[in-house]
C-alpha cells in the first residue's frame, strides 16, 4: 500500500517540476489581477453593477406612472374627459401623438369610468374605420374595426366593478350592443378613419364628427 | 474615507441604472422585435402582453402603439445591406406586400416627423400607389422628381420608413417573421 502511494507521489511530482501546472498559472494571473484591483475597487464595482441594474429595472417599471408627457396627458391638454375631440391633421411641423399615420383622420375620447360607464358610437365611414382602447398608462387592451362591427360601431365601456354589477339577463346584453371591460378606470378611446385619397379627408372628418362618446345614463 | 467610497458607489450605480434606462427608452420599442430584411415589427407591443420596455418607451414618447387587432407596423431605418437610409440618394422600395385590407407607407426623418415637401406627399396608401403588372409595388424615395411612385425625401440625412398593414389576416407570432414577405429596400444612386 505504501509502495503504491509512493509510486503515485513519484509519478505526480515528476511533471510538476518539468512543466508549469495550468492551475498554478491561473492562480498566478488571479493574484496579479488582485494586486492591480484590490478589494477596495472590486467590491464597489460589483456593488455598482448590481445596484445599477436594480435602479434600471425599477425606473423602467416606474416610467408609465411617472412619465409627464404620456399620450393621456398630451390628450388632456386639448380634449375634455368623456368627450369626443378630433385631432388636427398631422403635418411636418408636428403631431400631437408621435408616429401617427398621415393617411388617417383621428379622434380621441379620454375617459374616466369612475362615475358612469361610457357609451361609444362610431358610424363607419366609407372606408376602413377602427376603434382602439388604451389604459391611461398606455396598455392597449381592445380594438375592433368596421368589418368586425358592421355599419355602426356601438359599444359600452365598463370598469371591472360595473361589469360585475351588470345583471346577466338584462336587455343590454340581449341587444347587439357590445360590452367592453376596461382594466383601468381611466384611459383613451382612439377612433381612426382611413382617407384613401388626400382630398377625401374633409369628408371623412365630417363623418367622424358624427361619432360620439358620453357617459351612459 | 469609507463614507466617500459609499457615496461614490451609490451615485455611480444610480447613474449607471438611469443611463441604461435612458438608452433603452430612446432606442428600443420593445423586446419582441420580429425582423424581416431591413424591417422590424413589434407584434406584442399592440397587445395587453406589451413588455415593460415598450411601455416605458411609449410612456416617454407619448405614442399610442397600433393595436394588433387593428394593424401592424414595420419600421426600416436601413436598406437591405444595412446602410442607413440617406434622403440624398435614390432609394427604391420594391416587392409584393403581405395581404391586408389597407396598407400605408410613410416617410419620416430621424426624429419621427414627416418630411416636408411642396406636394404634401408624406407617403403612399394601398389605394394611391400604381401597382406593377404582377401586383407588386415599386416606389422611389428621392430628393429629385422621379417617374412612377415618387416619394420626396427632402434630402434629409437620415430617413425612417413606416409600413402599416391594417386588418391583415396573418397572425404574427415571433417565430414566423423570416422570409422575404416584405419589400426590398435598395439604395440606387447617391450624388
Interface residues (C-beta under 8 A of the other chain):
Chain A: X40 X44 X47 X48 X49 X50 X51 X52 X53 X54 X55 X56 X58 X59 X60 X61 X63 X64 X67 X69 X70 X71 X73 X74 X90 X91 X92 X93 X94 X95 X97 X98 X99 X101 X102 X103 X104 X127 X128 X130 X132 X133 X134 X137 X138 X139 X140 X141 X142 X143 X144 X145 X147 X183 X188 X190 X192 X194 X196 X197 X198
Chain B: X5 X8 X9 X10 X12 X13 X14 X15 X16 X17 X18 X20 X21 X24 X25 X45 X46 X47 X48 X50 X52 X53 X55 X56 X58 X59 X60 X61 X62 X63 X64 X65 X66 X67 X68 X69 X70 X71 X73 X101 X102 X104 X106 X112 X113 X114 X115 X116 X120 X122 X123 X125 X127 X128 X162 X164 X166 X167
